[in-house]
Amino acid sequence: MICIDKTDFQALSRVPRLNLINSCMGYKSANLIGTISKSGIPNLAVFSSITHLGSDPALLGFILRPTTVPRHTYTNILDTNYFSINAISESFIAQAHQTSANYPIDVNEFEVTGILPEWKDEIAVPFVKESPVQLLCKYVNEYEIKENGTIHVIASIEKIFVKEDLLTDDHWIQLDKGNVVAINGLDGYVKTELIERFAYARVGNPQ
Amino acid sequence: MICIDKTDFQALSRVPRLNLINSCMGYKSANLIGTISKSGIPNLAVFSSITHLGSDPALLGFILRPTTVPRHTYTNILDTNYFSINAISESFIAQAHQTSANYPIDVNEFEVTGILPEWKDEIAVPFVKESPVQLLCKYVNEYEIKENGTIHVIASIEKIFVKEDLLTDDHWIQLDKGNVVAINGLDGYVKTELIERFAYARVGNPQ
């Protein structure tokens, strides 16, 4: 095994350090956040930090660096309160990744990447038509992580749209049936295949 | 597509609600956190909420519900300041999942699950011998998410141990080469296979 010490990775140049630190803690969720600006311009951006916070109430969080690309997403969320989260499937990983480019605020990432939007009745924000799992979320709060100036945005889940064949009888969403991918580091996309679902772990269960 | 509204999932019984809300935002990282108590008892617990926070300084976060099983992990981290994060590979998913059972505080989860510990020179906390990516982390801070009483623990990465064949020339860790898994919901484990790594996305890149 190779040991890379803190002093070693602090001394790396920017890109290798980003690669190493972004890939060392396992896979990340792969989602596109859809928003709309006050003036009606749709926005779409890839996020790999969306994390479950609790089920009752249904809450999630994600991390924003206010000084980098997804700031349009943040501005739109603060202005309108709502956003969509759309699972990324294998068929559109290249387009999804391209949303991380630094487009001007008046650019509609759906148009420029070719990802088809879906508009739903009585909902102002756009969804990704091809996505097998789509969430409507509402901004709830935010916490500044003072150690590095990032913002932990907290949101509630208001509606869940899911393709019927992914949903099991016990309300689990089987993501590999929708070819949902995971992200390795900043730029690696992996396909997935279910190995096993386990029972609730109890003391004394056999291995 | 099926639409499940907030009123619908709030009305579900506990297990289907946990399944649905835990699986709707994509894959989670799959790691074992290793700690040691003040009295010297090793502890190991599966965590699916470990998330990248920043690369310079190298920071990560994870979510704790202080009232549920991993509280031994939390107590040990507060007492000793250090912990290990160990990527879960396909070969030990059953044992890793079993660490989520509610063992008494004097039980050593390494012994009871059969996962082999690894002790490294001058480091007090145990690692998982079979894990292809192991991190030594140090507690930095915590933020209470007041919306549901969870705790967002912030930690620094002090050392990274990685099997040589996973590390590319540009310091990216290719997780599928170590058979690292991802978690779908509470209890589903998936294997992974790299599809593609993309270049840094720039305005004007071809699709």
Boltz contact constraints between the chains, C-beta under 6 A:
constraints:
  - contact:
      token1: [A, 1]
      token2: [B, 161]
      max_distance: 6.0
  - contact:
      token1: [A, 1]
      token2: [B, 163]
      max_distance: 6.0
  - contact:
      token1: [A, 2]
      token2: [B, 162]
      max_distance: 6.0
  - contact:
      token1: [A, 2]
      token2: [B, 164]
      max_distance: 6.0
  - contact:
      token1: [A, 3]
      token2: [B, 161]
      max_distance: 6.0
  - contact:
      token1: [A, 4]
      token2: [B, 160]
      max_distance: 6.0
  - contact:
      token1: [A, 5]
      token2: [B, 159]
      max_distance: 6.0
  - contact:
      token1: [A, 6]
      token2: [B, 158]
      max_distance: 6.0
  - contact:
      token1: [A, 16]
      token2: [B, 170]
      max_distance: 6.0
  - contact:
      token1: [A, 16]
      token2: [B, 171]
      max_distance: 6.0
  - contact:
      token1: [A, 17]
      token2: [B, 55]
      max_distance: 6.0
  - contact:
      token1: [A, 18]
      token2: [B, 55]
      max_distance: 6.0
  - contact:
      token1: [A, 19]
      token2: [B, 170]
      max_distance: 6.0
  - contact:
      token1: [A, 19]
      token2: [B, 171]
      max_distance: 6.0
  - contact:
      token1: [A, 19]
      token2: [B, 172]
      max_distance: 6.0
  - contact:
      token1: [A, 20]
      token2: [B, 171]
      max_distance: 6.0
  - contact:
      token1: [A, 21]
      token2: [B, 55]
      max_distance: 6.0
  - contact:
      token1: [A, 21]
      token2: [B, 58]
      max_distance: 6.0
  - contact:
      token1: [A, 22]
      token2: [B, 52]
      max_distance: 6.0
  - contact:
      token1: [A, 23]
      token2: [B, 172]
      max_distance: 6.0
  - contact:
      token1: [A, 23]
      token2: [B, 173]
      max_distance: 6.0
  - contact:
      token1: [A, 24]
      token2: [B, 133]
      max_distance: 6.0
  - contact:
      token1: [A, 24]
      token2: [B, 160]
      max_distance: 6.0
  - contact:
      token1: [A, 24]
      token2: [B, 173]
      max_distance: 6.0
  - contact:
      token1: [A, 25]
      token2: [B, 29]
      max_distance: 6.0
  - contact:
      token1: [A, 25]
      token2: [B, 50]
      max_distance: 6.0
  - contact:
      token1: [A, 25]
      token2: [B, 60]
      max_distance: 6.0
  - contact:
      token1: [A, 26]
      token2: [B, 29]
      max_distance: 6.0
  - contact:
      token1: [A, 26]
      token2: [B, 30]
      max_distance: 6.0
  - contact:
      token1: [A, 26]
      token2: [B, 31]
      max_distance: 6.0
  - contact:
      token1: [A, 26]
      token2: [B, 87]
      max_distance: 6.0
  - contact:
      token1: [A, 27]
      token2: [B, 27]
      max_distance: 6.0
  - contact:
      token1: [A, 27]
      token2: [B, 29]
      max_distance: 6.0
  - contact:
      token1: [A, 27]
      token2: [B, 182]
      max_distance: 6.0
  - contact:
      token1: [A, 29]
      token2: [B, 25]
      max_distance: 6.0
  - contact:
      token1: [A, 29]
      token2: [B, 26]
      max_distance: 6.0
  - contact:
      token1: [A, 29]
      token2: [B, 27]
      max_distance: 6.0
  - contact:
      token1: [A, 30]
      token2: [B, 26]
      max_distance: 6.0
  - contact:
      token1: [A, 31]
      token2: [B, 26]
      max_distance: 6.0
  - contact:
      token1: [A, 49]
      token2: [B, 51]
      max_distance: 6.0
  - contact:
      token1: [A, 50]
      token2: [B, 25]
      max_distance: 6.0
  - contact:
      token1: [A, 51]
      token2: [B, 49]
      max_distance: 6.0
  - contact:
      token1: [A, 51]
      token2: [B, 51]
      max_distance: 6.0
  - contact:
      token1: [A, 52]
      token2: [B, 22]
      max_distance: 6.0
  - contact:
      token1: [A, 54]
      token2: [B, 148]
      max_distance: 6.0
  - contact:
      token1: [A, 55]
      token2: [B, 17]
      max_distance: 6.0
  - contact:
      token1: [A, 55]
      token2: [B, 18]
      max_distance: 6.0
  - contact:
      token1: [A, 55]
      token2: [B, 21]
      max_distance: 6.0
  - contact:
      token1: [A, 58]
      token2: [B, 21]
      max_distance: 6.0
  - contact:
      token1: [A, 59]
      token2: [B, 147]
      max_distance: 6.0
  - contact:
      token1: [A, 59]
      token2: [B, 148]
      max_distance: 6.0
  - contact:
      token1: [A, 60]
      token2: [B, 25]
      max_distance: 6.0
  - contact:
      token1: [A, 87]
      token2: [B, 26]
      max_distance: 6.0
  - contact:
      token1: [A, 94]
      token2: [B, 207]
      max_distance: 6.0
  - contact:
      token1: [A, 95]
      token2: [B, 207]
      max_distance: 6.0
  - contact:
      token1: [A, 97]
      token2: [B, 198]
      max_distance: 6.0
  - contact:
      token1: [A, 97]
      token2: [B, 201]
      max_distance: 6.0
  - contact:
      token1: [A, 98]
      token2: [B, 201]
      max_distance: 6.0
  - contact:
      token1: [A, 98]
      token2: [B, 205]
      max_distance: 6.0
  - contact:
      token1: [A, 100]
      token2: [B, 201]
      max_distance: 6.0
  - contact:
      token1: [A, 101]
      token2: [B, 201]
      max_distance: 6.0
  - contact:
      token1: [A, 101]
      token2: [B, 202]
      max_distance: 6.0
  - contact:
      token1: [A, 101]
      token2: [B, 203]
      max_distance: 6.0
  - contact:
      token1: [A, 103]
      token2: [B, 203]
      max_distance: 6.0
  - contact:
      token1: [A, 140]
      token2: [B, 147]
      max_distance: 6.0
  - contact:
      token1: [A, 143]
      token2: [B, 143]
      max_distance: 6.0
  - contact:
      token1: [A, 147]
      token2: [B, 59]
      max_distance: 6.0
  - contact:
      token1: [A, 147]
      token2: [B, 140]
      max_distance: 6.0
  - contact:
      token1: [A, 147]
      token2: [B, 154]
      max_distance: 6.0
  - contact:
      token1: [A, 148]
      token2: [B, 54]
      max_distance: 6.0
  - contact:
      token1: [A, 148]
      token2: [B, 59]
      max_distance: 6.0
  - contact:
      token1: [A, 154]
      token2: [B, 147]
      max_distance: 6.0
  - contact:
      token1: [A, 158]
      token2: [B, 6]
      max_distance: 6.0
  - contact:
      token1: [A, 159]
      token2: [B, 5]
      max_distance: 6.0
  - contact:
      token1: [A, 160]
      token2: [B, 4]
      max_distance: 6.0
  - contact:
      token1: [A, 160]
      token2: [B, 24]
      max_distance: 6.0
  - contact:
      token1: [A, 161]
      token2: [B, 1]
      max_distance: 6.0
  - contact:
      token1: [A, 161]
      token2: [B, 3]
      max_distance: 6.0
  - contact:
      token1: [A, 162]
      token2: [B, 2]
      max_distance: 6.0
  - contact:
      token1: [A, 163]
      token2: [B, 1]
      max_distance: 6.0
  - contact:
      token1: [A, 164]
      token2: [B, 2]
      max_distance: 6.0
  - contact:
      token1: [A, 170]
      token2: [B, 16]
      max_distance: 6.0
  - contact:
      token1: [A, 170]
      token2: [B, 19]
      max_distance: 6.0
  - contact:
      token1: [A, 171]
      token2: [B, 16]
      max_distance: 6.0
  - contact:
      token1: [A, 171]
      token2: [B, 19]
      max_distance: 6.0
  - contact:
      token1: [A, 171]
      token2: [B, 20]
      max_distance: 6.0
  - contact:
      token1: [A, 172]
      token2: [B, 19]
      max_distance: 6.0
  - contact:
      token1: [A, 172]
      token2: [B, 23]
      max_distance: 6.0
  - contact:
      token1: [A, 172]
      token2: [B, 185]
      max_distance: 6.0
  - contact:
      token1: [A, 173]
      token2: [B, 23]
      max_distance: 6.0
  - contact:
      token1: [A, 173]
      token2: [B, 24]
      max_distance: 6.0
  - contact:
      token1: [A, 175]
      token2: [B, 184]
      max_distance: 6.0
  - contact:
      token1: [A, 176]
      token2: [B, 190]
      max_distance: 6.0
  - contact:
      token1: [A, 182]
      token2: [B, 27]
      max_distance: 6.0
  - contact:
      token1: [A, 182]
      token2: [B, 182]
      max_distance: 6.0
  - contact:
      token1: [A, 184]
      token2: [B, 175]
      max_distance: 6.0
  - contact:
      token1: [A, 185]
      token2: [B, 172]
      max_distance: 6.0
  - contact:
      token1: [A, 187]
      token2: [B, 197]
      max_distance: 6.0
  - contact:
      token1: [A, 187]
      token2: [B, 198]
      max_distance: 6.0
  - contact:
      token1: [A, 188]
      token2: [B, 194]
      max_distance: 6.0
  - contact:
      token1: [A, 188]
      token2: [B, 197]
      max_distance: 6.0
  - contact:
      token1: [A, 189]
      token2: [B, 195]
      max_distance: 6.0
  - contact:
      token1: [A, 189]
      token2: [B, 196]
      max_distance: 6.0
  - contact:
      token1: [A, 190]
      token2: [B, 176]
      max_distance: 6.0
  - contact:
      token1: [A, 190]
      token2: [B, 192]
      max_distance: 6.0
  - contact:
      token1: [A, 190]
      token2: [B, 193]
      max_distance: 6.0
  - contact:
      token1: [A, 190]
      token2: [B, 194]
      max_distance: 6.0
  - contact:
      token1: [A, 191]
      token2: [B, 193]
      max_distance: 6.0
  - contact:
      token1: [A, 191]
      token2: [B, 195]
      max_distance: 6.0
  - contact:
      token1: [A, 192]
      token2: [B, 190]
      max_distance: 6.0
  - contact:
      token1: [A, 192]
      token2: [B, 192]
      max_distance: 6.0
  - contact:
      token1: [A, 193]
      token2: [B, 190]
      max_distance: 6.0
  - contact:
      token1: [A, 193]
      token2: [B, 191]
      max_distance: 6.0
  - contact:
      token1: [A, 194]
      token2: [B, 188]
      max_distance: 6.0
  - contact:
      token1: [A, 194]
      token2: [B, 190]
      max_distance: 6.0
  - contact:
      token1: [A, 195]
      token2: [B, 189]
      max_distance: 6.0
  - contact:
      token1: [A, 195]
      token2: [B, 191]
      max_distance: 6.0
  - contact:
      token1: [A, 196]
      token2: [B, 189]
      max_distance: 6.0
  - contact:
      token1: [A, 197]
      token2: [B, 187]
      max_distance: 6.0
  - contact:
      token1: [A, 197]
      token2: [B, 188]
      max_distance: 6.0
  - contact:
      token1: [A, 198]
      token2: [B, 97]
      max_distance: 6.0
  - contact:
      token1: [A, 198]
      token2: [B, 187]
      max_distance: 6.0
  - contact:
      token1: [A, 201]
      token2: [B, 97]
      max_distance: 6.0
  - contact:
      token1: [A, 201]
      token2: [B, 98]
      max_distance: 6.0
  - contact:
      token1: [A, 201]
      token2: [B, 100]
      max_distance: 6.0
  - contact:
      token1: [A, 201]
      token2: [B, 101]
      max_distance: 6.0
  - contact:
      token1: [A, 202]
      token2: [B, 101]
      max_distance: 6.0
  - contact:
      token1: [A, 203]
      token2: [B, 101]
      max_distance: 6.0
  - contact:
      token1: [A, 203]
      token2: [B, 103]
      max_distance: 6.0
  - contact:
      token1: [A, 205]
      token2: [B, 98]
      max_distance: 6.0
  - contact:
      token1: [A, 207]
      token2: [B, 94]
      max_distance: 6.0
  - contact:
      token1: [A, 207]
      token2: [B, 95]
      max_distance: 6.0
